[in-house]
Amino acid sequence: MNGPGGSPAPAMATETLAEQTVFLNGDFMPLSEARIPVLDRGFIFGDGVYEVVPVYGRKPFRWAQHHARLVRSLGELRIDNPRDAAGWRELVDALIARHPWDDQFVYMQVTRGVAKRDHGFPKGIVPTVFAMTSPLAPVPAAQLQNGVDAVSLPDQRWLRCDIKSVSLLGNVLARQAALDAGAVECIMFRDGELTEGSSSNIWVVQHGKVLAPPRDSRILEGIRYGLLQELCESEGIPFEVTAIPRDAVRHADELMLSSATKEVLAITRLDGEPVGSGKPGPVFTRLHAAYQRAKAAARA
């Protein structure tokens, strides 16, 4: 995610970084050979979008939703979509097939292309397309058992967080503030209301009900947003989309985060104070189990 969806790549399991195969502008090549011109607008302006797709058993998970978000982000930035739906899926499948890992996460990035440095949109240029895949490591058992720490921060990012833009400096600063405090993630607030984490959606549980921030320009609607809503419905867990004030987060029975690589994870301490019982709660336990069943079904 400029929020939900961005994540660190695990260490290469069976091949070195230099040997990893990537895709750049029509060609597959070793990562060590991939180059872009310095006047690429993604490099100069952060003028581009990206998408991260988890892969389980060599099958992209919720591909249709990831593809739709990529197309939507391109449209919001008025970048020509360089591939049709079949072409994007062919690219993802080809990257998966070139690597040895059953579970992977595919990163795709499209920038407006290469042009003389000028803020306005140049005409007649070709978008830059880059894609790579990395092994998808399981969530550490200790984090599942104990939950993770988070800190609260003001949301100082731009106001189009619904676009999955490569302009992620606000998210980078927020994540580093969390790491500096010894936490895994941050929980951000704008005008006193919950938005999201640096790279995850945030969920509040009160009296057995899951509360979700509104889908608007202040958050990236993570693919897990729709999935968590579906899982709540299948599990009979009440789910409500509503503005969530800071006090509701502070006094939550449970807090959770979700992202492509962390799946769904309990937040058990916020700003050094326990959340609820200080342990992963019953709603998290049910949703995590349901998430694993959804993954298993996707593998089949």
N, C-alpha and C positions, 0 to 999 in steps of 0.2 A: 503495500500500500504504500507510493509516497506514504505511504503508510503501509496499508495492508498489502502483502505481497512481496517487498524488498527484504533481503536477508543475507547473512554472510554465507559464503560457499564453504561446505565442509572440505577437509583436506582430500586431495585426490586419492582414491582408494587403490586403483590398480594401474594408473598411468600418471605421468608427470603433467604439470600444467602445460609445459611446452608441447606435449604430445596430444593434448586434447584437441579434437577437431571442432572447428567452428564454421559458421556460414557468414560470408560477407559479400554482398552485392553480386549474388549469382554463383559464387564459388565456395566449395568446401576446402578448408586448408587448416594446417596446424595453427593453434592460437598464437604461437610465437611469430608467425608470419603475417598475421592480420594487421593491416594498417589503414588509417583514414587520413585524408588531408587535414591540415591544421585549420583550414577555413570551413570545415564542416560545421554547420550551424548548431549541431548538437554539442560540439566542443566549445564554440564561441558563445552561444546564447543559451544552451540547455534547451534548444528548440526541437523537441522530439518527445516521443512517448515510448513506453515499454510495457511488457507483460511478463508475468512469471507463472508457469503452469506446472503443478506437481504431476508426477508420473508414477503410477503404482503398477507393478507387474508389466511394465513397458506400455501401459495404456494411459494417455493423458486423462487426468481426472477433471470432470466438468469442463471439457473442452469447449462446448458450445457457448458457455457463459464467458469463458476467458476470451474466446474469439470475438464475441459480441462487445466486450468491454474494450478490446483493442480497436475495433472498428469505430466505436463511439469516441474514444480518445482522439483518434486520428481526425475524425470529423470535427470535433470541437476545436482543434488547432488548424483546421483547413489544410491538412497535409494529405496529398493524394494517396489513397490506399494502393500500395504497390503490388498486391497479390489478391486474388479472389479467395473465397473460403476454402476451396479445394487446394489451392496453392499453399495457403498457410498450413493446412493440415499435412500436406505432403512434406513441407519443410520440417515440421515438428517430428513426424514419423522418421524422416531420414536422419535427423540428428540422434534420435533415440537409438536407431538401429546401428549407428556408428560407434556406440559406446557400450561397455560391458555391464552396466548397472541395471538391475531390474527396476529399482526405484530411483528416479532422477527428478531434477527440476530444470525446466527449459526456460531460458531467458531470451526474450525477443525485444529488439529495439529498432525503432524507425525514427530517423531525423529528417528534417526538411531537405537536407542535402548540402551541397557545397556551392558557395557563392561569395562574391565580394562582401566584406563586412558592412552591413547596413541593416538597421532594425526592421525595415519594412520587408514584406514577403517578396522575395525575388521571383521572377517568372522564368518558366522554361527549364527548371532544374529537376534532377531526378532524386527521389528520396534515397537515403542511405539505409540499407537493411542489414542488421547484424543479429545473429542468434548463436547461442551456445547452450550446452547442457552440463550439469554437474551432478554428482551423486547426492541423493537425498538421504541424509542421516536421520535415524529415528530420534524422536524427542527423548532426551535423557530420562532414565527411570526416576532419578532423584527429583527432577522437576515435576513429573507426573505425581509422585507420591507426596511431595511437600509443597508444591506450588512454587511461585516465584515472587520476588519483590518488584514493586513499581514505585515510582515517584510521581507527584503531581506537578504539572508545569503549565504556564500560560501558552496557549496556542498562538504562535507568532508567525505562522506560515501565510502564504497568499490565500486569496479567497476563492480559488478554483481547485480545491482539493479533490473534486470529483473527477478531474482529469488525471490519468496516471502518467504524469509528466516526468521526464528525466531530470527536471529542475528540483532537486531534492535537498538543497542546502538546509532548509528549515527542519526537515526530518533528521538530517545528519546531526545537526546541533542538538536536537531534542534527544536523540538516542545517546549521544556522547554525554549529555547531562545525566541521563539515567545510569550509564556505565560508571561515570565519575562518582556517583552516589552508591555504587555497589549493587545496583538494581538491573533487572533484565529489560524492563520496558518503562515507558512513561505513560501517564494518563493526562491528556491535555484538555484544557477548558478554554472556551472563548465566550466572553460576555457572561461568565458564570455558569455555562452549560457544557456538559461533556461533549467532546468531539470524537477523538480517537487516540491511538498510540502513534509512535513514530513510524511503525511498520505493521500495525495490526489494528483490527477493530476491537473495541472494548464493550463488554457486556456487564450489566448490573442485574443482580438477582435480589428481589425483595419479596418475602413471603411466598417463595416458590415460583414467582413469576419472573421471566426474563424480560428486561427492559433494554431497548435498542435506541440509539440516537436516530433522529430523522434522516432519511436519505435526501441530502441536499448538497449544496456546493461546499459545505464545510468539512465533509468527510469523503474519503474514497469508499465507494460501496464495494467492499471486498467480496470476492466470490463466496467466501465463507459466510457473509451476511445472509445471502439467500439460503445457503445450505443449513446454517444454524436455525433459521426460521422453519425450514422444512423438517429438521430433526425435532424441534420442539413440538411441531404439530403431530408428527408420528409418535412421539413419546407422551403426548397428552400434557405437555408443559405449557402453561399460559405464556403468551408472547405479546408484547406491546411495543409499538413504535411511538416514542414520546420524547419531548425535551426532558433531559435529565439534569437537574441542578447539582451543584457541587455537594450539597449536604446529602443528597441521596446516594452519591458515590461514597462519601465518607462513612455513611451508616449502612452500607449494603450488607446483606447477609452473605453474599458471595460476589466476587468479581472474577471475570474471565477475559482472556484475550483470544483472538483467533487470527490465523494467517496461513498462507500457503505452506510454509515450512514448519510452523509450530502447531498446526492444526487447531485444537482448542486446548487451552491451558489455564489452570487456576492461578489467580493472583491472590496470595495469602497475606501479604504485607504491603501497606501503602504508606509511604513516608515514614517507615520504621514502626508503624502501628499495625497490629493484627487486623485482618479483615474477617469479620464474623468470628468463628472459632479459631482462626489462625491456621486452619487446615483446609484442604480441598473439600468442598461441600457436596451434598447429595445431587444437586442439579448438575454440577460439573461432572460428577461420576456418571450420571445417566447419559449426558450429552457426549462425553468422551467415548463411552461404549457404543453409542449409536453411530458416532463418526467412524469408529473402526469397522462397524458392520457395513457402512456405506463404502468404505475403501475396499473391503473384501468383495462386495458385490461388483465394484468397478473392475476388479482384477479378473473376475470370472469370465 
